[in-house]
Amino acid sequence: MPSPSPASRNKRNWLPTPPAHWKSNVPSAPPPTACPPSQPGEKRNATTAAPPSRFVNDHVRSCIMIRWPKSLRSALSSGARRALDPHANHRGYTHLTLGALSRYLAHTSRRHFLKLAAAAVVLTPRWLRAETRMNDACGPPPPPPPAQASGAEGLPPLPLPATPQRRDEKKNPPRPPVIAVKIKNGTVRDWATDLNDLNNLLVWMRATLGVNFTYDQKRLSQINLEAADVPVLYRTGHYEFEFSPTQRQRLRAYLLRGGMIIFDACCGREAFVKSARHEIHQILPDYPLKPIGVDHPVFNCYYQDTGNVRFTPWSRQQNPALRSPGPSRIEGVEVACRMAVVLAPHDLSCGWDLHTHQIPECTYIHSDSALRIGTNLLAYATATRDLSTSASESKAFVDADPVKTDKFRVGQIVHDGDWNPDPVGLRNLLDTVAGTSALKLSFEVEPIPVDAKQLSRFPFIYMTGHESFNWNKDQTATMRRYLTNGGFLFVDACCGRQAFDQSFRKAMSRVLSPLPGASGKLHPINAKHPLLTTFYQIDKVAYTQAAQHRNPERLRHDIPPLLTTQIGGRTAVVYSPFALNVGWRLHPVPYAVGYDAKSALQLGVNTVMHALSQ
């Protein structure tokens, strides 16, 4: 900035204005300030609070951080405080270095300097503190947790015996529950460059959700994963990493019991992303890692549509394929209708720490988008941690009645849209049918592809899923022949996912369109359809809270929104765009768009009985 003329030194209009981000409503504690850039040419993002980190020096630099008290703020103009540090924040904090002090002395008047000197003499013992910062740290560290003072007893001088005297000092409040543990791994330059990331995120959550949580930082060996009291593990970093076989086994058990792991590629480092994908596959080889759809509850459970994010302008320069706003490209692994692993290939942690960089080939999600995604992730994790059922604990249907000798085989369609999100649901339904009906049948479920030889073995097939899928021409023709030859297809969109719903409607349109008349498409079920009275008399159904929130107008009618197709005078297809599977598991699934457990079981039992009675 050019030096002002002597006549204008006392004017405020030439002084730099505060950064725009301090006018936002983003809460922060402590104020997310940092030392000024230590090297020429470093730039601050206009919406950030800390300068870019330079991964080149290991030395420690010191600076003085001042919080201007009211008396000193009244003695000094706001412009004079900003002259010491152009990035001083709205709460009066600033970092004072020798360079900043020399600049101030060169550009201020004698009167202002004398005010500063006099105030410093009086107020320095109370408001001046020195702090040491690592040059590699992107921002300041979070405040230490409050000391858990107990009501200790004081004793008078000897000789004993004596009566204890109670201390009357004020006690600190109890520590909030731990919602996440940040994993220490490798060097500090790898995992701890964003020292204030989780702290800022939890401050944001306290302001927006009204919840009070805290976090820990531990090595993986120090975390008691078996106690199931840590909802979220958080692993961020820049470099390649690898878990040991023992660590992978512990992490797998933790995830299957209901935990969540968030992997964040700090600065969008590709080396970290590759290692994370490899480790996720090693930990959960039987569950695929896929991009998370924008309609997934993790992007809509508190803030809506957080799957579409803003990337920083620098990120779009480094990767022109990024759209802003556009898909976050965050990937995940689902276990039993619950997101267990989240991988952010584009930086979230710097956004939580309220700053970004301009490092070549690095990409960042803007702070406002990153904070909303982080809030949703932690809210989702706390809501869903208890619903998980591990593969070893999944209920396998076993019919203990030896009289029921006839086997009724149910085929479950295998496709590329997450075909078996929750194996417990269908087994519970078949168990209910066997236990409540007079049919002497033993049920058996077998996964099958859309193949003519395989489909012909099953008079009843079931299909569900979360994601989109596609049938080729041969598979479409095979399904058409199966239905016209007497087969029965029962389908529901697991968790009410829109991606699966849209794919199934398109697939069935191609399957049914060549058929004549009303058989050529799906139709809403009518109140007199025999399916609604085959076993249970269903004249009204109830829905989950998520379904009522998403479709208030659509669900005013008592008739369930099922879609059916008649071929040759019989029901050939029954489809529910609202989830039935999650209701069959008899445990609430937060954020699932579907029927409640009672209505889901009644509709499921009636559908199976109706198919058997045709």
C-alpha positions in Angstrom: 0.0 0.0 0.0 1.5 3.4 -0.9 2.5 5.7 1.9 0.0 8.5 2.7 1.0 12.1 2.5 1.8 13.8 5.8 -1.4 15.9 5.6 -3.5 12.8 5.4 -1.9 10.6 8.1 -4.5 11.3 10.7 -7.4 10.6 8.3 -9.1 7.2 8.4 -10.1 7.0 4.8 -6.7 5.8 3.6 -6.4 3.0 6.1 -7.3 -0.5 4.9 -10.9 -1.7 5.6 -11.5 -4.8 7.7 -11.8 -8.1 5.8 -15.3 -8.8 4.6 -15.7 -12.1 6.5 -15.8 -10.4 9.9 -19.1 -8.9 8.9 -20.6 -12.4 8.6 -22.6 -14.2 11.2 -20.1 -17.1 11.5 -19.4 -17.6 15.2 -15.9 -18.4 16.3 -14.3 -19.0 19.7 -11.5 -18.2 19.9 -11.4 -15.6 17.1 -9.8 -17.4 14.1 -6.8 -15.1 13.7 -3.3 -15.9 12.8 0.1 -14.3 12.3 0.5 -12.1 9.2 2.1 -13.7 6.1 5.7 -14.4 6.9 6.8 -14.3 3.3 6.3 -11.7 0.5 3.6 -12.6 -2.0 1.4 -14.6 0.4 -2.3 -13.8 -0.2 -5.4 -13.9 1.9 -8.7 -15.1 0.6 -11.2 -12.3 0.9 -13.5 -14.5 2.9 -10.9 -16.2 5.2 -9.3 -15.5 8.4 -5.8 -16.9 8.2 -2.9 -16.7 5.7 -1.9 -19.7 3.6 0.5 -22.1 5.3 3.9 -22.6 3.7 5.1 -26.2 4.0 8.8 -25.2 3.8 10.1 -24.3 7.3 10.1 -26.2 10.5 11.3 -23.2 12.6 9.0 -21.7 15.2 8.1 -18.0 15.0 6.7 -15.9 17.8 4.3 -13.0 17.6 2.4 -11.0 20.1 -1.4 -11.1 20.1 -3.2 -8.2 21.6 -6.9 -7.9 22.5 -7.6 -4.2 22.6 -9.6 -3.4 25.8 -12.3 -0.7 25.8 -10.1 1.9 27.3 -7.4 1.3 24.7 -9.9 1.1 21.9 -11.3 4.5 22.9 -7.7 5.9 22.9 -6.9 4.5 19.5 -8.8 4.9 16.4 -10.0 1.7 14.6 -7.9 2.7 11.7 -4.8 2.9 13.9 -5.4 -0.6 15.2 -5.8 -1.9 11.7 -2.6 -0.2 10.7 -0.8 -2.5 13.1 -2.5 -5.5 11.5 -4.8 -5.0 8.5 -6.5 -8.3 9.4 -7.4 -7.4 13.0 -10.8 -8.8 13.7 -14.0 -7.4 14.9 -13.5 -8.5 18.5 -10.4 -6.4 18.8 -7.7 -9.1 18.4 -4.6 -8.5 16.4 -1.1 -10.0 16.0 1.7 -7.5 16.6 5.1 -8.2 14.9 8.2 -6.0 14.7 7.4 -5.3 11.0 3.9 -4.2 11.8 5.1 -2.0 14.6 7.7 -0.3 12.3 5.0 0.2 9.6 2.7 1.8 12.2 5.5 4.2 13.5 6.2 5.2 9.9 2.6 6.0 9.0 1.1 7.4 12.2 1.2 10.8 14.0 3.1 11.6 17.1 -0.2 12.1 19.0 -1.4 8.5 18.2 1.9 7.1 19.1 2.0 8.7 22.5 -1.5 7.4 23.2 -0.4 3.9 22.3 2.7 4.1 24.5 0.8 5.5 27.5 -1.9 2.8 27.2 0.6 0.1 26.8 2.4 1.0 30.0 -0.9 0.8 32.0 -2.6 -2.1 30.2 0.2 -4.4 29.1 0.3 -6.5 32.3 -3.4 -7.3 31.8 -4.0 -7.6 28.1 -0.7 -8.5 26.5 0.2 -12.1 25.9 2.8 -13.7 23.8 2.0 -16.8 21.8 4.1 -19.2 19.8 2.9 -20.4 16.4 4.2 -23.2 14.2 4.9 -21.9 10.7 3.1 -25.0 9.3 -0.1 -24.4 11.1 -2.9 -22.9 9.0 -4.5 -21.2 11.9 -4.4 -20.8 15.7 -4.9 -23.7 18.0 -8.3 -24.1 19.7 -8.6 -23.2 23.4 -7.6 -25.8 26.0 -10.5 -27.7 27.5 -11.7 -26.3 30.9 -10.1 -27.7 33.9 -12.4 -30.0 35.7 -12.1 -28.5 39.2 -13.7 -30.6 41.9 -15.0 -29.5 45.3 -11.8 -30.1 47.1 -11.6 -29.9 50.9 -9.1 -27.6 52.6 -7.4 -28.5 55.9 -6.3 -26.0 58.6 -2.8 -26.2 59.9 -1.7 -29.1 62.1 -2.0 -30.5 64.8 -4.8 -33.0 63.9 -7.6 -33.9 64.3 -9.2 -31.0 62.5 -12.4 -30.3 60.8 -12.1 -29.8 57.0 -13.1 -26.5 55.6 -14.9 -26.3 52.3 -13.5 -24.2 49.6 -15.8 -21.6 48.1 -14.1 -21.1 44.7 -16.3 -21.2 41.6 -16.2 -24.6 39.8 -16.1 -25.0 36.1 -19.1 -26.7 34.4 -18.8 -30.3 33.4 -17.2 -31.1 30.1 -19.6 -31.6 27.2 -19.8 -35.1 25.6 -17.2 -36.0 23.0 -18.8 -36.3 19.6 -15.6 -36.8 17.5 -12.0 -37.8 17.9 -9.4 -36.4 15.6 -6.8 -39.2 14.8 -3.2 -38.3 15.3 -1.1 -40.1 12.7 2.3 -39.4 11.2 3.8 -36.0 11.7 2.1 -32.8 12.9 2.7 -31.3 9.5 0.4 -34.1 8.2 -2.7 -34.2 10.5 -2.5 -31.0 12.5 -2.1 -28.1 10.1 -5.7 -27.1 10.7 -5.5 -26.9 14.5 -8.9 -25.2 14.9 -11.0 -27.2 12.4 -13.2 -29.3 14.7 -13.3 -26.5 17.3 -14.8 -24.0 14.8 -17.2 -26.6 13.5 -18.5 -27.4 17.0 -18.9 -23.7 17.7 -20.9 -23.4 14.6 -23.1 -26.3 15.6 -23.6 -24.8 19.1 -24.8 -21.6 17.4 -27.1 -23.2 14.8 -28.3 -26.5 16.4 -28.1 -25.4 20.0 -26.1 -28.5 21.0 -22.9 -28.5 23.0 -20.2 -31.1 22.1 -16.5 -31.3 22.4 -13.8 -33.4 20.8 -10.5 -35.1 21.5 -7.2 -35.6 19.7 -5.7 -39.1 20.1 -3.7 -41.7 18.3 -5.7 -44.6 17.1 -4.2 -47.0 19.6 -5.4 -44.7 22.4 -9.1 -44.7 21.3 -11.4 -47.2 23.0 -13.3 -48.2 19.8 -14.9 -51.1 21.6 -16.8 -48.9 24.1 -19.0 -47.5 21.4 -19.0 -44.0 23.0 -17.3 -42.2 20.1 -19.8 -41.5 17.3 -17.2 -40.1 14.8 -13.6 -40.6 14.0 -12.0 -37.8 12.0 -8.8 -38.4 9.9 -7.4 -35.5 7.9 -4.0 -35.2 6.3 -1.8 -34.4 3.3 0.3 -37.5 2.7 0.1 -41.2 2.1 -0.8 -43.4 5.1 -1.5 -47.0 6.0 -3.3 -48.8 8.8 -2.0 -52.0 10.3 -4.0 -55.2 9.9 -5.0 -55.0 13.6 -6.1 -51.4 13.2 -8.2 -52.3 10.2 -10.0 -55.1 12.1 -10.8 -52.7 15.0 -12.1 -50.0 12.6 -14.3 -52.6 10.7 -15.9 -53.7 14.0 -16.3 -50.0 15.0 -18.1 -49.2 11.7 -20.4 -52.2 11.7 -21.4 -51.3 15.3 -22.6 -47.9 14.2 -19.5 -45.6 14.1 -18.6 -43.2 11.4 -15.2 -42.3 9.9 -14.7 -39.0 8.1 -11.6 -38.8 5.8 -10.7 -35.3 4.7 -7.9 -34.6 2.1 -6.5 -31.4 3.5 -5.7 -29.1 0.5 -7.3 -31.7 -1.7 -4.0 -33.7 -1.7 -4.2 -36.7 -4.1 -1.8 -38.8 -2.2 -4.1 -38.8 0.8 -7.1 -39.5 -1.3 -5.5 -42.6 -2.9 -4.4 -43.9 0.5 -7.9 -43.3 2.0 -9.6 -45.2 -0.9 -7.2 -48.1 -0.5 -7.7 -48.3 3.3 -11.5 -48.1 3.0 -11.5 -51.0 0.6 -9.3 -53.0 3.0 -11.5 -52.2 6.0 -14.9 -52.9 4.2 -14.1 -54.9 1.1 -17.8 -56.1 0.9 -19.2 -52.6 0.8 -18.5 -50.3 -2.2 -17.2 -46.7 -2.0 -19.4 -44.5 -4.2 -20.2 -40.9 -4.8 -22.9 -39.8 -2.3 -26.1 -38.6 -4.1 -27.3 -35.1 -3.5 -30.6 -36.4 -2.1 -28.9 -38.5 0.6 -29.8 -37.6 4.2 -26.3 -36.6 5.0 -26.7 -33.7 2.7 -30.3 -32.9 3.9 -30.7 -33.9 7.5 -30.3 -30.4 8.9 -29.3 -28.0 6.2 -30.9 -28.8 2.9 -29.1 -29.5 -0.4 -25.6 -29.3 1.0 -24.4 -31.8 -1.6 -24.1 -28.8 -4.0 -21.3 -26.7 -2.7 -19.3 -23.6 -3.5 -15.7 -24.1 -4.4 -13.1 -21.3 -4.0 -12.1 -19.3 -7.1 -8.6 -20.7 -6.8 -10.0 -24.3 -6.8 -11.8 -23.7 -10.1 -8.7 -22.4 -11.7 -6.8 -25.5 -10.6 -9.6 -27.9 -11.7 -11.8 -26.4 -14.5 -14.1 -29.4 -14.2 -15.4 -28.2 -10.8 -18.7 -26.2 -10.9 -19.6 -23.7 -8.3 -22.2 -24.2 -7.1 -21.9 -27.9 -8.1 -21.6 -31.4 -6.7 -19.3 -31.8 -3.8 -17.9 -35.1 -5.2 -17.9 -36.5 -1.6 -17.8 -40.3 -1.6 -19.2 -42.7 1.0 -19.8 -46.3 2.1 -23.3 -47.3 3.4 -23.8 -50.1 5.8 -27.4 -51.2 6.5 -28.9 -48.0 5.3 -26.4 -45.9 7.2 -23.5 -43.9 5.9 -20.5 -45.3 7.8 -17.6 -43.8 5.8 -17.2 -40.4 4.3 -14.3 -39.3 2.0 -14.0 -35.7 1.1 -11.4 -35.5 -1.8 -11.7 -31.7 -1.8 -10.6 -29.9 1.4 -13.2 -29.4 4.1 -10.9 -28.9 7.1 -9.5 -25.5 5.9 -13.1 -24.4 5.4 -13.9 -25.4 9.0 -10.7 -23.5 10.1 -12.1 -20.5 8.2 -9.4 -20.0 5.6 -8.1 -21.3 2.3 -4.9 -21.3 0.4 -3.6 -20.7 -3.1 -1.4 -23.8 -3.5 -0.9 -25.3 -7.0 -3.1 -28.3 -7.8 -5.0 -28.0 -4.5 -8.8 -27.6 -4.2 -11.0 -26.3 -1.4 -14.7 -26.2 -0.5 -15.7 -22.7 0.6 -16.1 -22.2 4.3 -19.8 -21.6 4.3 -20.5 -24.8 2.4 -17.9 -26.8 4.4 -19.5 -25.7 7.8 -22.9 -26.8 6.6 -21.7 -30.2 5.4 -19.8 -30.7 8.7 -22.9 -29.8 10.7 -25.0 -32.3 8.7 -22.4 -35.1 9.0 -22.2 -34.8 12.8 -25.9 -34.5 13.2 -26.4 -37.5 11.0 -23.9 -39.5 12.9 -25.5 -38.9 16.3 -29.0 -39.7 14.9 -28.0 -43.0 13.2 -25.3 -44.5 15.4 -27.7 -46.9 17.2 -29.5 -48.3 14.2 -26.6 -50.3 12.7 -26.7 -54.1 12.7 -23.4 -55.8 11.9 -23.3 -58.6 9.3 -22.5 -61.1 12.0 -25.6 -60.0 14.0 -28.0 -60.0 11.0 -31.0 -62.2 11.5 -31.0 -65.2 9.2 -34.4 -66.7 8.7 -34.7 -70.2 10.0 -38.1 -72.0 10.1 -38.0 -74.3 13.1 -41.4 -75.9 12.3 -40.7 -79.3 10.8 -44.3 -79.6 9.4 -43.7 -76.7 7.0 -41.8 -78.8 4.4 -42.7 -76.9 1.3 -40.1 -74.3 0.3 -41.1 -71.0 -1.2 -38.1 -69.5 -2.9 -37.8 -65.7 -3.2 -35.3 -64.3 -5.7 -33.7 -60.9 -5.0 -32.6 -59.0 -8.0 -28.9 -58.1 -8.1 -28.1 -54.8 -9.9 -25.5 -52.0 -9.7 -27.6 -49.6 -7.6 -26.8 -51.0 -4.1 -29.1 -54.0 -4.5 -29.0 -55.3 -0.9 -28.7 -52.2 1.4 -30.3 -54.0 4.4 -30.6 -57.8 4.4 -32.5 -57.8 7.8 -35.7 -56.2 6.5 -36.7 -58.9 4.0 -35.9 -61.7 6.4 -38.1 -60.1 9.1 -40.9 -59.8 6.6 -40.7 -63.5 5.6 -40.5 -64.4 9.3 -43.7 -62.4 9.9 -45.5 -64.1 7.0 -44.5 -67.5 8.2 -45.6 -66.7 11.8 -48.9 -65.0 11.1 -50.3 -66.9 8.1 -51.7 -70.5 8.0 -49.4 -71.3 5.0 -47.1 -74.3 5.7 -44.2 -72.8 3.8 -40.5 -72.4 4.4 -39.0 -69.3 2.8 -35.6 -69.1 1.2 -34.0 -66.0 -0.3 -31.4 -66.2 -3.1 -29.7 -63.3 -5.0 -30.1 -63.6 -8.8 -29.2 -61.5 -11.8 -31.7 -60.5 -14.5 -31.1 -63.7 -16.5 -33.8 -65.8 -18.2 -32.6 -69.1 -16.7 -32.4 -67.7 -13.2 -35.7 -65.8 -13.2 -37.7 -68.8 -14.4 -36.8 -70.6 -11.1 -38.7 -68.1 -9.0 -42.4 -67.3 -9.1 -41.8 -64.3 -6.8 -38.9 -61.9 -7.0 -38.0 -58.9 -4.8 -36.0 -55.8 -5.7 -34.8 -52.8 -3.8 -31.9 -50.3 -3.8 -30.6 -46.9 -3.1 -28.8 -45.7 -6.2 -29.5 -45.6 -9.9 -29.1 -48.6 -12.1 -29.5 -49.6 -15.8 -30.8 -52.6 -17.6 -29.6 -53.3 -21.1 -31.8 -54.4 -23.9 -31.4 -58.1 -23.2 -32.2 -57.6 -19.5 -35.2 -55.5 -20.4 -36.6 -58.2 -22.7 -35.9 -60.9 -20.1 -37.9 -59.1 -17.5 -40.8 -58.6 -19.9 -40.9 -62.3 -20.7 -40.8 -63.2 -17.0 -43.7 -60.9 -16.2 -45.9 -62.0 -19.2 -45.2 -65.7 -18.3 -46.7 -65.4 -14.9 -43.9 -63.9 -12.7 -44.5 -61.5 -9.9 -42.2 -58.5 -9.1 -42.3 -56.7 -5.8 -40.2 -53.5 -5.5 -39.6 -50.7 -3.1 -37.2 -47.7 -3.1 -35.1 -48.3 0.0 -35.2 -45.2 2.3 -37.3 -43.6 -0.4 -34.2 -42.6 -2.5 -35.0 -40.6 -5.6 -32.1 -42.0 -7.6 -33.5 -45.5 -7.4 -37.1 -44.3 -7.9 -36.2 -42.6 -11.1 -34.2 -45.5 -12.5 -36.9 -48.0 -11.8 -39.6 -46.0 -13.4 -37.5 -45.6 -16.5 -36.6 -49.3 -16.6 -40.2 -50.4 -16.2 -41.4 -48.0 -18.8 -39.1 -49.8 -21.3 -40.2 -53.2 -20.0 -44.0 -52.5 -20.2 -44.4 -50.1 -23.1 -44.6 -52.8 -25.8 -47.5 -54.5 -23.9 -51.0 -53.7 -25.0 -53.6 -51.5 -23.2 -53.3 -50.8 -19.5 -50.6 -53.3 -19.1 -48.2 -50.9 -20.7 -47.5 -48.8 -17.6 -47.7 -48.5 -13.8 -50.9 -47.3 -12.3 -51.8 -46.0 -8.8 -53.5 -48.7 -6.7 -57.2 -48.1 -6.1 -59.1 -48.5 -2.8 -60.8 -51.7 -4.0 -57.7 -53.6 -5.0 -57.7 -57.1 -3.4 -54.1 -56.6 -2.2 -55.4 -54.2 0.5 -57.7 -56.8 2.0 -55.9 -60.1 1.3 -54.8 -60.6 5.0 -54.9 -57.3 6.8 -57.7 -54.8 6.2 -55.7 -51.8 5.2 -57.7 -48.6 4.9 -55.2 -46.2 6.3 -51.4 -46.2 6.6 -48.9 -44.1 8.6 -45.6 -42.6 7.4 -42.2 -41.7 8.9 -41.5 -38.2 9.9 -39.1 -37.7 7.0 -41.9 -38.8 4.5 -44.4 -36.4 6.1 -41.9 -33.6 5.8 -41.0 -34.2 2.2 -44.4 -35.0 0.8 -47.1 -33.3 3.0 -49.6 -32.9 0.1 -49.1 -36.3 -1.5 -49.8 -38.2 1.8 -53.1 -36.6 2.7 -55.0 -39.6 1.2 -55.5 -42.7 3.2 -54.7 -45.1 0.3 -51.0 -46.0 0.2 -49.2 -44.6 -2.9 -48.4 -48.0 -4.4 -48.1 -48.5 -8.2 -49.3 -51.7 -9.8 -49.6 -53.3 -13.3 -52.1 -55.9 -14.4 -51.0 -58.4 -17.0 -53.5 -61.1 -18.2 -56.0 -60.3 -15.4 -53.5 -60.7 -12.6 -51.2 -58.4 -10.6 -47.7 -58.7 -12.1 -45.8 -55.7 -10.5 -46.2 -53.9 -7.2 -43.9 -50.9 -6.6 -43.6 -48.6 -3.6 -41.7 -45.4 -4.1 -41.8 -45.1 -0.3 -39.6 -47.4 1.8 -41.0 -50.7 3.0 -37.7 -52.4 3.7 -36.6 -50.2 6.6 -40.0 -50.6 8.2 -39.7 -54.4 8.1 -36.5 -54.2 10.2 -38.7 -53.1 13.2 -36.2 -50.4 14.2 -36.7 -46.7 13.3 -34.3 -45.5 10.5 -33.8 -41.7 10.9 -34.3 -39.8 7.7 -35.9 -42.7 5.8 -38.8 -41.6 3.6 -41.3 -44.5 4.0 -44.0 -46.2 6.0 -43.8 -46.8 9.7 -43.1 -50.3 10.9 -46.7 -51.4 11.4 -47.9 -50.2 8.0 -44.8 -51.5 6.2 -45.3 -55.0 7.7 -49.0 -55.1 6.9 -48.4 -54.0 3.2 -45.5 -56.5 2.9 -47.5 -59.4 4.3 -50.5 -58.6 2.1 -48.4 -58.3 -1.0 -46.7 -61.7 -0.4 -50.1 -63.4 0.4 -51.7 -61.7 -2.7 -48.9 -63.0 -4.9 -49.4 -66.6 -3.6 -53.1 -66.5 -3.9 -53.2 -65.6 -7.7 
